[in-house]
Amino acid sequence: MLAAFNQFVPDIGDASTLAPTAAVVGRTVAGAGLTVRSLATLRGDGEWVRVGRNAFFGERATVHIAHEALAATIGDDVTVGRFGLVHACTLADGVVVADAATVMDGATIGPNALIAPGALVSPRKQLAGGFVYAGQPAAPVREITRAELAEMARAIRSASANDALEPQDLPPLDMAPFLSDEAVRRSQGASPQVGRAFVAPNAVIVGDVRIGTDAGIYYGCVLAAGGARIVVGDRSNVQDNSLIVTDAARGDVVIGCDVTIGHNVRMGAGTFGDRALIGMASVVGDGVVVEPGGCIAAGSHVKPGTRVRSGWIWAGRPARAFREVNERERAMFASAAEIYIAYGAAYRDTAQPATR
């Protein structure tokens, strides 16, 4: 879908292919030959998303910006794999961001570089072109030839097997598992309850899901209760392509008020207190408790049963206590919640998704 944001309408070049469930939003400008696969999102609301010619975004890939601060600038012939995340950064021509890799705010990737599967490029990193970068944080592994990079890009674009690309544990890349008859039966007949909130047209909510006032559920998200209960408190936001999935055996998901859940997050049963922040591309196991004001850093993998103390940041794979949240960060968390309340108000009158 092409979706307006305020007065801005996407401008897409000729010979482009957008899957019916993809979303290209607001002030997004792309050159000819753009390919956007199912549930991928290019969201230019609070800043510009600028994409060159012949760019490719795989299933559940996400591109976003930093509100009124940093655009997302993507060159020609860039390839972003399935569940990849490109956030408020610059990718030069020919860059390949592999499956489930993340490039964060203010980072710059030089031409013809490969960000390996599952890697995370930290904010403001400047990475030279012509290298493979892997790990968290991403670091150079070796040089890569143009021919090898072209083969990597071809493999990602065709979703073909390639031994050089490390397989990733990806979420479902379409909505079929969440809208099946079995999934609906697991919901035990409960229906979502949505207050004055924004739910994106291609998001799916299934079962006993309760969404509070001024909350936001963004493009490609899944909230599937499966016989348990999911509660999203007032003024909280769940950002693009995040999946919150539970069932009766795993237990409820209770998200407090003013909580921010970043893009491409995967989480299950647990409790997430008021003003918590769950960083983009993190994976959160069942039974996790994030106390009010606690933070899970971007790209972290949190083991089941972990308790994140109030006012602390947990980071890493596996995540461990890192340090206390400072005052500047606390203000940033509050600002992020306020920005998303304003986004939701601007988006709110759009079509609603399928709910079961």
N, C-alpha and C positions, 0 to 999 in steps of 0.2 A: 504494500500500500504506500502511496505518497500522501503524507499528512502535513497539513499546515500547522505552524505554531505562531500565534499572534498574526502579524501581517506577512510572515515569511512562508514561501512555498518552495519546495525543493526544485532544483534545476538540474536535470539529468540529461546527459549527452545521448546522441544517436546510438543505435545498435546496442542498447542496454537491455539486460534481462533481470527482472525482479521477480522472485517467487511470490505467489499470492499471499503467503503469510509473513513475508519480509516487511520491514518498516523503514522508510526513508523519510526523515522528519525535518521540517523547519528550514533553517538556513544551511542546507546541505547542497553543495554544488559539486557535480561530478562530470568528468569528461566522457567521451564516447567509449563504448564497450564495457561499461560497468556491469558486473555480475554480482547479484546479491541472492544468496540461497535462502532456504526456508528459515524463518524466525531470526535471521540476522537483522541487526538494527543499526542504522546510522542516524544518530539523533543530534541535530543541530538546533538547540533551543536557546540556551544562554550564551552561545558563541557559535562561530562558524565551523562547519566540517567541510574541508576542501579536499577533493579527491581528483587525481589525475586520470589519464586515459588507461583503459584496459585493466582496471582494478578488479580484484576478486575477493569476496567475503563469503566464507563457508557457513554452514548451518550453525545457528546460534552465536555467530560472531557479533561483537558489540563495538561500536565506535561512539564515544561521547567526548565532552568538552569540560573545561572548568569554567564555571559561570562567570561571565564578564571578565575573564582573566586569561585563559589559554584556549586557543582553537585546536582542532585536530587537523593536521596538514599531512596529506598522504600523496606521494608522488605517482608517476606513471608505472604501470606494470607491477604494482604491489599485490602480494597475495597474503591474505589472512585466513588461517585455517579454521576448522570447526571449533566453536567455543573459545576462539581467540578474543582478546580484549585489547583495544587500542584506545587509550584515554588521554586526551589533551596533550598530545605529543606530536613529533614530526618524524615521518618515515620517508626517506629519500627514495628515488627511483629504484625499482627492482628488489626492494626489501621483501623477505618472506618471513611472516610471523606464523609459526607452525601451530598445530592443534593445541588448544588450552594454554598457549603462551600469553603473557600479559606485558604490555608496555605502558608505563605510568606517566603521570603528569610531568611535563617539561622535559622529558627525555628526547634525545635526538639520535636517530639511527642512520648511519651513513649508507650510501648506495650499495646494493647487492650484498647485503648482510643477511644471515639466517639467524632468527631467534628460535632456538630449538624447542621441541615440544615440552610444554609445562614450565618453561623458563619464565622468570619474572625480572623485567628491567626496572630498576628502582627509579624514583622521581629524579629528574634533572641529570640523569646520566647521559654522557656524550659518548656514543659508541661508533668507532670508525667502520667504514664499509669494508666489504670483502672478507669478513670473518664469520665463523660460527660462534654464537654466544649461548651458553647453557647454564642452568642452575638458578638458585635463588640466594642472593642476587645474581643476575646473569653476568658471566665473565667470559672472556675470549677463550676458545678451545683450540682453534686452528684456523688457518686461512681456508677459503672455499673458492673453487674456480667458478667462472661464469657458467660453464657447461653443467657442473654439478648442481649449482643453484637452480638453473633452468629445469633440471630433472626433478628437483625437490618441488618447485612450483607446479610443475605438470602433475606430479603425484597428488599434491593437495587439491588441485583443481579438479582432478578426475576421481578423487577419493580411492585411488588404486593402492594396492599394497606396495610398500617400499621399505626394505629392511633398514635403510639408513634413517628412517623416521621412527623414533621410539614410540610404540603404541601408548596411548593415553586412556585412562579411565574416564570416558566422557559420559555426560548425562544423555538421556534420550534426545534425539535430534529432531523429533517431531512431537506432536501432542497426542498421537494415537494411544500410547500406554496410559494416559491420564483420562481419556474419554472412552475407554473400552467399557463394555458391559460389566466386566469384572470390577473395574474401578468404581463404577457407579454403585454396584451392589455393596462394595466395601464402605461406601458412604452411609449405608443404612438409612437411606431415604432423607437424610438431612440436606437442607438447602443453604447456600450461602446467604449471609445477611450483610448487605453493603450499605453503609451510611452515606453521608454527603462526601463521597470520595471519588478519585479518579481510578478507573480500572481500564487499562489499554485494550483496544479492540482485539488484539491477538494474544492477550493473556488468557489463562484458563484457571478457574477456581472450581474445585470439586468438593462437595460434601459440606460438613459443618465448619464453614469458614466465616469469621465475623470480622468485618473491616470497618474501622472507626471513622469518625468525622475528620475531614481534611487529610486523610491518609492517601497514599498513592501506590498503585501496583502497575509497574511499567511494562514496556513492550517485551513480549515473549516469556513473561514470568509464568510460573506454575505454583499454585497453592493447592495441594491435594491432601485432604484430611484423612481419607481412607478409613473412616470409622472412628477416628479420634477427633480432636478439635484443634483448629488454628484460629488464634485471635491476633489481630493486628490493631494496636491501639491508636488512639487519636493522634494525628499529625505525624505518624510514622510512614516511612517510604521503603518500598522494595523495588530495587532498580533493575533495569533491563536484563532479561535472561537469567534471573535468579530462580532457583527451584527450592521450594520448601515442601517437603514430602514426608508424610508420616502415615501411621496406621494405628489400629487399636492396640496392637501388641507393643508398639514403640512408645506411644503416649502422645500427649498434647504438645502443641507449640504455642507458647504464650509470649507475645511481643508487646512490650509496654508502649508508652507514649513517647513521641519525639525520638524514636529510634530510626537510625539510618542503616539500611542493609544495601551494600554496594552492588555493582553489576557482577553478573556471572558467579554469584555465590551459590553454594549447595549446602543445605542444612536440613536437619531432621528435628526430632522431638527435643524440646528444651525450653528454657525460660530466659528471656532477654529483657533486662530491666529498663526502666525509663532512661532515655538519653544515651543508651548504649550505641556503639558504632561497630558494625560488622563489615570489615574491609572488603573491597572488591576482590573477586577471584579466590576467596577463602572457602575452605571445606570444613564444615562444623559437624562433628559426630553427634549421635543421640545422647541425651541426658546432660548436655552442656548447660551450665548456668552462667550467664553474664550478669553480674550485679549492676545496679544503676550506675551509669557513667563509665562502665567498663568498655574496653576496646579490643577487638581482634584485628590485628594488622593485615593489610592487603596480602593476599597470597598465602596466608597461614593455613596449616592443617591442624585442626584442634581435635584431640582424641576424645572419644566418648567419656562422659562423666566429669569432664574438666570443669572447675569453677574459676571464673575470671573475676577477681576482686574488683570492687567499686573503685574507679579512678585509676586502674592499672591497664597497661597495654600488654597483651600477649602476642608473640610473634614467632615465626619459624615453622619448620616442617620436621618433627612435630612442634607445635607451639608451646612455648614456655613463658613464664613471667619475664618481661623485658625491662620495663621501668614504669614509673608513674606518669600519668597524663599531665602535661604542663598546662599553664593557663592559656597560652596561645592555642594549643590544640583543643582545649575545652571550648574556647570561643569558636574555633573552626567547626567543631562538631555541631554546636548550636546553630551556626550560620548555615550549615548544610541542610539541617532540618527545615529552617525557615525558607531557604531557596526552593526546596521541594514542595513546601506548602504553596508557594506562589506558582510553581510549575503546574501543580495539580489544578489550581483554580483556572489557569489558562487552558488546560487540556480538558477540563471536566465534562464539557457538553458533547464530546465525541461519542461515537458508538461504543456500546459495551460488548464484552466478549461473550462467548458461549459459556454458560454455567450449568452445572448438573447437580 
